[in-house]
Amino acid sequence: LMLVLRPCMQRCVSSLTRCLSTKTMASDLEYASSCYLPTSWMELPLVEKKEYNYDSTIYAFGLPEGQSLNLPVCACLLLRASGRGRKEGGGKDDWDGSDAVRPYTPMSDNSMLGKFELLVKRYDSGAASQWLHGLEIGAKVGFKHIKFNIKAQYPFEGKKTITMICAGTGITPMYQALWKLLGTPGDDRQVTLLYGNKSPTDILMKEQLDEWAAKSAGRLKVVHVVGMTPDPPPIPGWETTSTYIAELGWVD
């Protein structure tokens, strides 16, 4: 009987030791907020990757099972693109061996467990965006969350109405705030979103914005401004609908 129990007891002690060790390690880390990520770099695996449109991709990064990112609203993360730091004054491929660090705001909210999602637009000379797009599933990426990443916090005390102005991927922090504003019971403040893009096909998260506007009973007003100059020519089919106002122009 003892020959059977001894290995079992050893495994239990070993598991307990690992558990206590993990807790000790976690307690030694510094945190800037409720966010799961510490202020030092933590490597997370790329678990999903799907194309959103012609130049933007949704990346999902793994967290422990059942774990929320628990990022405060509004706040962002820092991502480390290893080896993608550029030489001063160099061209787009003149790497100096250092890391490129970029801020990103997740497109997922804190109800997502076990992972979080980033929507990243690629640029021809984008050190981090091109590096990310070349990663395979399972690759590790460094993230951290510092105090400087914490912006104006919900419930935005003293604000009776909310107006948001953004362009391109600048929609992600607005999107984060909209999750909270529209999803919190009792919050009935009016919200206006002025969102600029180069063309109608460049509008990110349009389907979700349409859905939120349709369900908001008039609380959310979305104004899409498209064009690359202050006075662009008319675009065939670009018209106001029941969920947004269509404008021509330029938001910089």
Residue frames relative to the residue before (quaternion, step in Angstrom):
aa qw qx qy qz dx dy dz
L 1.0000 0.0000 0.0000 0.0000 0.00 0.00 0.00
M 0.6662 0.5082 -0.3060 0.4519 3.56 0.94 -0.91
L 0.6090 0.5591 -0.3536 0.4377 3.60 1.10 -0.66
V 0.6589 0.4834 -0.3016 0.4911 3.58 1.17 -0.60
L 0.7032 0.4918 -0.2731 0.4349 3.55 0.92 -0.91
R 0.6173 0.6003 -0.3613 0.3577 3.58 0.94 -0.83
P 0.6734 0.4651 -0.3198 0.4775 3.67 0.82 -0.85
C 0.6226 0.5441 -0.3393 0.4486 3.58 1.07 -0.78
M 0.6643 0.4990 -0.3002 0.4687 3.56 0.95 -0.95
Q 0.6386 0.5332 -0.3291 0.4467 3.56 1.01 -0.80
R 0.6473 0.5135 -0.3181 0.4650 3.55 1.01 -0.84
C 0.6479 0.5231 -0.3186 0.4528 3.57 0.98 -0.86
V 0.6576 0.5006 -0.3078 0.4715 3.57 0.96 -0.90
S 0.6431 0.5287 -0.3162 0.4549 3.55 1.01 -0.86
S 0.6585 0.5045 -0.3037 0.4687 3.59 0.99 -0.88
L 0.6449 0.5176 -0.3173 0.4642 3.57 1.00 -0.86
T 0.6389 0.5331 -0.3230 0.4508 3.58 0.99 -0.87
R 0.6540 0.5062 -0.3084 0.4701 3.58 0.98 -0.89
C 0.6421 0.5348 -0.3171 0.4485 3.57 1.00 -0.88
L 0.6830 0.4767 -0.2869 0.4732 3.56 0.89 -1.00
S 0.6281 0.5404 -0.3306 0.4519 3.57 1.05 -0.77
T 0.6448 0.5206 -0.3141 0.4632 3.57 0.99 -0.87
K 0.6595 0.5076 -0.3100 0.4597 3.58 0.94 -0.90
T 0.6375 0.5249 -0.3288 0.4582 3.56 1.02 -0.83
M 0.6429 0.5220 -0.3164 0.4627 3.56 0.98 -0.91
A 0.6682 0.5085 -0.3042 0.4499 3.58 0.92 -0.96
S 0.6642 0.5113 -0.3133 0.4464 3.58 1.00 -0.82
D 0.6362 0.5351 -0.3237 0.4517 3.58 1.21 -0.45
L 0.5944 0.5840 -0.3607 0.4190 3.59 1.22 -0.28
E 0.3568 -0.7150 0.5596 0.2199 3.55 -1.20 0.56
Y 0.1279 -0.7965 0.5895 0.0418 3.58 -0.99 0.88
A 0.3803 -0.7411 0.5137 0.2057 3.55 -1.01 0.86
S 0.7945 0.0384 0.0232 0.6057 3.59 1.21 -0.50
S 0.7406 -0.3580 0.3058 0.4794 3.54 -1.24 -0.52
C 0.4421 0.7257 -0.4366 0.2954 3.60 1.25 -0.24
Y 0.5549 -0.6239 0.4477 0.3202 3.57 -1.07 0.81
L 0.6815 0.5016 -0.2912 0.4462 3.59 1.05 -0.72
P 0.3950 -0.7181 0.5193 0.2422 3.60 -0.96 0.81
T 0.6420 -0.5205 0.3916 0.4044 3.56 -1.31 -0.04
S 0.6438 0.4400 -0.3237 0.5359 3.60 1.29 -0.04
W 0.6531 -0.5508 0.3481 0.3859 3.57 -1.18 0.50
M 0.0497 -0.7652 0.6418 0.0089 3.55 -1.06 0.90
E 0.3391 -0.7520 0.5336 0.1863 3.57 -0.82 1.02
L 0.0331 -0.7907 0.6111 -0.0145 3.56 -0.87 1.02
P 0.4591 -0.7028 0.4671 0.2777 3.61 -1.02 0.72
L 0.4215 -0.6374 0.5801 0.2823 3.53 -1.21 0.64
V 0.1009 -0.8469 0.5217 0.0184 3.62 -0.45 1.18
E 0.7928 0.0705 -0.0547 0.6030 3.61 1.19 -0.40
K 0.0081 -0.7807 0.6244 -0.0252 3.53 -1.19 0.63
K 0.1460 0.7971 -0.5724 0.1248 3.59 -0.60 1.10
E 0.4763 -0.6814 0.4814 0.2777 3.53 -0.99 0.87
Y 0.3028 -0.7565 0.5562 0.1634 3.56 -0.92 0.95
N 0.7517 -0.1631 0.1063 0.6301 3.56 0.98 -0.89
Y 0.8152 -0.3164 0.1744 0.4526 3.58 -1.22 -0.27
D 0.8239 0.1625 -0.0940 0.5347 3.63 1.09 -0.44
S 0.6876 0.4301 -0.2785 0.5145 3.60 1.24 0.32
T 0.1158 -0.8012 0.5870 0.0087 3.55 -1.02 0.89
I 0.3107 -0.7138 0.5963 0.1961 3.55 -1.18 0.71
Y 0.0963 -0.7903 0.6050 0.0100 3.56 -0.78 1.12
A 0.1447 -0.7754 0.6085 0.0867 3.57 -0.95 0.90
F 0.1422 -0.7939 0.5894 0.0459 3.56 -0.90 0.99
G 0.4709 -0.7412 0.4228 0.2239 3.53 -0.85 1.06
L 0.1221 -0.7334 0.6658 0.0634 3.50 -1.26 0.77
P 0.6662 -0.4587 0.3595 0.4654 3.64 -1.16 0.16
E 0.6434 -0.5469 0.3735 0.3839 3.56 -1.14 0.68
G 0.8317 0.1904 -0.1634 0.4954 3.57 -0.88 1.01
Q 0.5734 0.6124 -0.3674 0.4016 3.59 1.29 -0.08
S 0.2782 -0.7272 0.6057 0.1640 3.57 -1.03 0.89
L 0.5453 -0.5786 0.4782 0.3731 3.58 -1.16 0.50
N 0.1512 -0.8510 0.4910 0.1086 3.56 1.21 -0.63
L 0.2524 0.7857 -0.5162 0.2290 3.54 1.00 0.88
P 0.4297 -0.6963 0.4945 0.2933 3.65 -0.80 0.87
V 0.3482 -0.7178 0.5681 0.2017 3.56 -1.23 0.54
C 0.6101 -0.3506 -0.7074 0.0660 1.55 -1.29 2.20
A 0.1451 0.7693 -0.6106 0.1193 3.57 -1.07 0.80
C 0.2325 -0.7669 0.5819 0.1390 3.55 -1.26 0.34
L 0.4175 -0.6671 0.5578 0.2636 3.53 -1.42 0.00
L 0.3270 -0.6872 0.5939 0.2611 3.55 -1.31 0.23
L 0.1662 -0.7754 0.6063 0.0591 3.56 -0.97 0.98
R 0.2375 -0.7753 0.5734 0.1172 3.56 -1.01 0.88
A 0.1560 -0.7560 0.6317 0.0713 3.56 -0.76 1.12
S 0.3262 -0.8056 0.4636 0.1723 3.54 -0.12 1.32
G 0.8571 0.1493 -0.1296 0.4758 3.54 -0.92 1.00
R 0.6115 0.5904 -0.3358 0.4059 3.58 1.27 0.10
G 0.3579 0.6940 -0.5307 0.3297 3.56 1.10 0.65
R 0.3166 -0.7791 0.5171 0.1594 3.59 -0.96 0.86
K 0.5465 -0.5778 0.4958 0.3488 3.50 -1.25 0.53
E 0.5457 -0.6199 0.4490 0.3412 3.56 -1.00 0.77
G 0.8293 0.1424 -0.1445 0.5207 3.54 -0.74 1.12
G 0.5289 0.6573 -0.3962 0.3623 3.60 1.28 0.03
G 0.6134 -0.5479 0.4261 0.3769 3.54 -1.34 0.10
K 0.7524 -0.4330 0.2516 0.4280 3.55 -1.31 0.07
D 0.7516 0.3436 -0.2133 0.5211 3.62 1.15 -0.44
D 0.4751 0.6597 -0.4451 0.3755 3.58 1.22 0.40
W 0.0119 -0.8347 0.5493 -0.0366 3.57 0.36 1.27
D 0.2660 -0.7809 0.5448 0.1507 3.57 -1.05 0.73
G 0.6235 -0.5773 0.3261 0.4144 3.58 1.28 0.20
S 0.5870 0.5516 -0.3805 0.4543 3.60 1.23 -0.20
D 0.5436 -0.6203 0.4551 0.3356 3.58 -1.28 0.07
A 0.3394 -0.6855 0.5982 0.2388 3.55 -1.22 0.58
V 0.1208 -0.7947 0.5934 0.0416 3.59 -0.86 0.96
R 0.0018 0.8148 -0.5769 0.0568 3.57 -0.76 1.08
P 0.3855 -0.7042 0.5374 0.2583 3.63 -1.09 0.66
Y 0.0079 0.7823 -0.6227 0.0115 3.58 -1.05 0.80
T 0.2614 -0.7349 0.6049 0.1604 3.54 -1.14 0.73
P 0.4475 -0.7023 0.4732 0.2875 3.65 -0.66 0.97
M 0.3927 -0.6927 0.5497 0.2524 3.56 -1.17 0.62
S 0.6217 0.5127 -0.3385 0.4859 3.60 1.26 -0.31
D 0.3563 -0.7153 0.5474 0.2484 3.56 -1.17 0.49
N 0.7259 -0.4863 0.2880 0.3919 3.57 -1.31 0.12
S 0.5296 0.6122 -0.4274 0.4026 3.59 1.23 0.00
M 0.5731 0.5649 -0.3902 0.4474 3.61 1.23 -0.29
L 0.1440 -0.8106 0.5666 0.0350 3.57 -0.76 1.08
G 0.8038 0.3119 -0.2239 0.4544 3.54 -1.11 0.69
K 0.7908 0.0235 -0.0236 0.6112 3.58 1.28 -0.05
F 0.1168 -0.7442 0.6390 0.1553 3.55 -1.36 0.00
E 0.3425 -0.7694 0.5181 0.1495 3.55 -1.22 0.56
L 0.1403 -0.7511 0.6399 0.0813 3.52 -1.17 0.77
L 0.2015 -0.7283 0.6404 0.1373 3.55 -1.11 0.76
V 0.0110 -0.8330 0.5489 -0.0685 3.57 -0.45 1.25
K 0.2755 -0.7445 0.5900 0.1471 3.55 -0.87 1.04
R 0.3394 -0.7472 0.5389 0.1901 3.57 -0.97 0.90
Y 0.1299 -0.7587 0.6349 0.0662 3.51 -1.12 0.82
D 0.6351 -0.5645 0.3637 0.3818 3.59 -1.05 0.72
S 0.7841 0.2636 -0.1365 0.5450 3.56 0.97 -0.84
G 0.3825 0.7540 -0.4618 0.2684 3.58 1.23 0.36
A 0.3678 -0.7572 0.4973 0.2096 3.58 -0.42 1.21
A 0.7496 0.3859 -0.2204 0.4905 3.60 0.78 -1.00
S 0.6781 0.5160 -0.3147 0.4182 3.61 0.84 -0.92
Q 0.6737 0.4693 -0.2980 0.4869 3.61 0.99 -0.77
W 0.6166 0.5439 -0.3317 0.4626 3.58 1.08 -0.74
L 0.6512 0.5168 -0.3086 0.4622 3.57 0.93 -0.91
H 0.6773 0.5178 -0.3020 0.4265 3.56 0.87 -0.96
G 0.6877 0.4848 -0.2804 0.4619 3.57 1.16 -0.52
L 0.5238 0.6574 -0.4086 0.3557 3.61 1.23 -0.11
E 0.3728 -0.6944 0.5720 0.2274 3.53 -1.22 0.64
I 0.6209 -0.5167 0.4227 0.4108 3.57 -1.25 0.43
G 0.7395 0.3601 -0.2998 0.4833 3.55 -0.92 0.97
A 0.5143 0.6390 -0.4241 0.3838 3.59 1.23 -0.29
K 0.3802 -0.7278 0.5293 0.2134 3.58 -1.10 0.73
V 0.0935 -0.7844 0.6131 0.0083 3.54 -1.02 0.94
G 0.3887 -0.7414 0.5037 0.2135 3.57 -0.93 0.91
F 0.0089 -0.7827 0.6218 -0.0249 3.57 -0.99 0.93
K 0.0855 0.7589 -0.6454 -0.0123 3.53 -1.32 0.40
H 0.2392 -0.7519 0.6019 0.1229 3.55 -1.33 0.32
I 0.0449 -0.8240 0.5640 -0.0302 3.57 -0.52 1.21
K 0.7095 -0.4790 0.3015 0.4199 3.59 -1.24 0.35
F 0.6157 0.5627 -0.3446 0.4307 3.58 1.07 -0.72
N 0.6300 0.5519 -0.3243 0.4397 3.61 1.21 -0.48
I 0.6122 0.5450 -0.3556 0.4491 3.60 1.25 -0.17
K 0.1515 -0.8098 0.5656 0.0382 3.55 -0.62 1.20
A 0.7892 -0.2240 0.2025 0.5349 3.59 -1.22 -0.51
Q 0.2727 -0.8191 0.4932 0.1073 3.56 -0.77 1.04
Y 0.5010 -0.6066 0.5313 0.3141 3.51 -1.16 0.78
P 0.5662 -0.0910 -0.8173 -0.0553 1.69 -2.11 1.38
F 0.4950 -0.6770 0.4307 0.3334 3.63 1.15 0.50
E 0.1286 -0.8667 0.4801 0.0426 3.51 0.77 1.19
G 0.8200 0.2593 -0.2163 0.4622 3.53 -1.04 0.90
K 0.6108 0.5503 -0.3543 0.4456 3.60 1.25 -0.13
K 0.2305 -0.8027 0.5396 0.1065 3.56 -0.54 1.21
T 0.7543 0.0940 -0.0902 0.6434 3.57 1.26 -0.45
I 0.2587 -0.7644 0.5754 0.1333 3.57 -1.20 0.54
T 0.0347 -0.7751 0.6308 0.0110 3.58 -0.92 0.97
M 0.1111 -0.8013 0.5877 0.0138 3.56 -0.82 1.07
I 0.0482 -0.7773 0.6272 0.0140 3.58 -1.00 0.87
C 0.1887 0.7838 -0.5687 0.1631 3.58 -0.74 1.04
A 0.1717 -0.7595 0.6147 0.1259 3.55 -1.36 0.14
G 0.8498 0.1452 -0.1092 0.4949 3.56 -1.16 0.64
T 0.8232 -0.1643 0.1436 0.5242 3.56 -0.89 -0.97
G 0.4425 0.6714 -0.4608 0.3757 3.59 1.28 0.12
I 0.4906 0.6588 -0.4273 0.3778 3.57 1.29 -0.06
T 0.5861 0.6418 -0.3877 0.3070 3.63 1.01 -0.65
P 0.6787 0.4396 -0.3344 0.4841 3.69 0.84 -0.67
M 0.6112 0.5331 -0.3505 0.4684 3.59 1.12 -0.59
Y 0.6231 0.5471 -0.3116 0.4640 3.53 1.07 -0.86
Q 0.6313 0.5339 -0.3140 0.4667 3.56 1.03 -0.87
A 0.6768 0.4823 -0.2873 0.4762 3.58 0.94 -0.90
L 0.6385 0.5367 -0.3276 0.4437 3.59 1.02 -0.78
W 0.5629 0.5809 -0.3853 0.4440 3.60 1.06 -0.70
K 0.7292 0.4458 -0.2320 0.4645 3.55 0.86 -1.05
L 0.6713 0.5162 -0.3032 0.4370 3.59 0.86 -0.95
L 0.7548 0.3923 -0.2068 0.4834 3.57 0.88 -0.96
G 0.7288 0.4517 -0.2426 0.4538 3.58 1.18 -0.48
T 0.5991 0.5675 -0.3663 0.4299 3.59 1.26 -0.03
P 0.4244 -0.7086 0.4978 0.2645 3.63 -0.60 1.08
G 0.7884 0.3085 -0.2421 0.4739 3.56 -0.98 0.91
D 0.6164 0.5014 -0.3587 0.4898 3.60 1.21 -0.26
D 0.0348 0.8342 -0.5451 0.0760 3.57 -0.31 1.26
R 0.3101 0.7808 -0.4931 0.2257 3.60 1.17 0.47
Q 0.4856 -0.6505 0.5074 0.2890 3.54 -1.17 0.69
V 0.0993 -0.7977 0.5947 0.0149 3.57 -0.96 0.94
T 0.0784 -0.7721 0.6297 0.0356 3.57 -0.96 0.93
L 0.1144 -0.7865 0.6060 0.0317 3.55 -0.88 1.04
L 0.0975 -0.7607 0.6412 0.0265 3.57 -0.74 1.13
Y 0.0130 0.8475 -0.5208 0.1016 3.56 -0.29 1.32
G 0.1510 -0.8304 0.5346 0.0428 3.57 -0.57 1.19
N 0.0540 0.7785 -0.6232 0.0511 3.56 -1.12 0.79
K 0.6430 -0.5435 0.3777 0.3852 3.57 -1.26 0.41
S 0.7943 -0.0516 0.0804 0.6000 3.58 1.01 -0.81
P 0.6782 -0.4807 0.3407 0.4392 3.62 -1.20 0.23
T 0.6675 0.5086 -0.3174 0.4416 3.63 1.01 -0.69
D 0.6370 0.5345 -0.3286 0.4479 3.59 1.24 -0.29
I 0.4839 0.6779 -0.4404 0.3352 3.60 1.23 -0.18
L 0.2403 -0.7868 0.5576 0.1109 3.57 -0.68 1.12
M 0.8490 0.1458 -0.1341 0.4899 3.55 -1.16 0.76
K 0.2296 0.8220 -0.4971 0.1569 3.58 1.17 0.49
E 0.6450 0.5360 -0.3353 0.4292 3.60 0.94 -0.85
Q 0.6765 0.4816 -0.2983 0.4707 3.59 0.93 -0.86
L 0.6314 0.5221 -0.3321 0.4674 3.58 1.03 -0.76
D 0.6294 0.5276 -0.3258 0.4683 3.58 1.02 -0.81
E 0.6659 0.5101 -0.3006 0.4539 3.57 0.93 -0.93
W 0.6622 0.5021 -0.3068 0.4639 3.57 0.92 -0.90
A 0.6541 0.5119 -0.3182 0.4569 3.59 0.94 -0.87
A 0.6603 0.5243 -0.3041 0.4434 3.57 0.97 -0.89
K 0.7436 0.4096 -0.2152 0.4826 3.58 1.04 -0.78
S 0.5785 0.6568 -0.3498 0.3340 3.58 1.25 -0.27
A 0.3453 -0.7548 0.4882 0.2697 3.62 1.26 -0.13
G 0.7577 -0.3988 0.2000 0.4764 3.57 0.99 0.86
R 0.4862 0.6835 -0.4288 0.3355 3.62 1.25 -0.11
L 0.7718 0.2983 -0.1529 0.5403 3.59 1.01 -0.84
K 0.0717 -0.7739 0.6292 0.0048 3.54 -0.77 1.13
V 0.1094 -0.8065 0.5807 0.0188 3.57 -0.63 1.18
V 0.0648 -0.7753 0.6281 0.0115 3.56 -0.87 1.03
H 0.1446 -0.7872 0.5968 0.0572 3.57 -0.56 1.20
V 0.0940 -0.7812 0.6168 0.0191 3.56 -0.78 1.11
V 0.0068 -0.8254 0.5637 -0.0297 3.61 -0.54 1.13
G 0.4858 0.6315 -0.5021 0.3362 3.52 -1.11 0.78
M 0.3577 -0.7361 0.5378 0.2023 3.55 -1.32 0.31
T 0.7145 0.2914 -0.2262 0.5945 3.55 1.35 0.19
P 0.6497 -0.5282 0.3566 0.4143 3.62 -1.16 0.31
D 0.8005 0.1762 -0.0782 0.5675 3.61 1.13 -0.59
P 0.0280 0.8439 -0.5343 0.0393 3.62 0.52 1.15
P 0.5861 -0.5724 0.4302 0.3791 3.60 -1.22 0.38
P 0.6501 -0.5146 0.3736 0.4159 3.61 -1.20 0.39
I 0.2568 -0.7419 0.6007 0.1510 3.56 -1.18 0.65
P 0.4603 -0.6995 0.4650 0.2875 3.61 -0.61 1.07
G 0.8295 0.2175 -0.1756 0.4835 3.56 -0.88 0.97
W 0.5649 0.5904 -0.3983 0.4166 3.58 1.24 -0.12
E 0.2105 0.7930 -0.5225 0.2320 3.54 -0.05 1.36
T 0.5922 -0.5644 0.4486 0.3598 3.54 -1.26 0.49
T 0.1444 -0.7780 0.6078 0.0669 3.56 -1.08 0.81
S 0.7133 -0.4341 0.3230 0.4455 3.57 -1.28 -0.17
T 0.7440 0.4059 -0.2239 0.4813 3.61 1.19 -0.38
Y 0.8114 0.0785 -0.0688 0.5751 3.62 1.20 -0.16
I 0.3963 -0.6586 0.5836 0.2622 3.51 -1.37 0.38
A 0.2488 -0.7822 0.5586 0.1192 3.59 -0.78 1.04
E 0.0182 0.7959 -0.6022 0.0598 3.56 -0.70 1.14
L 0.3139 -0.7002 0.6029 0.2183 3.53 -1.34 0.40
G 0.4147 0.6941 -0.5062 0.3001 3.56 -0.95 0.83
W 0.4395 -0.6786 0.5359 0.2433 3.50 -1.26 -0.43
V 0.1000 -0.7668 0.6330 0.0370 3.54 -0.84 1.06
D 0.0855 -0.8197 0.5664 0.0079 3.56 -0.53 1.18
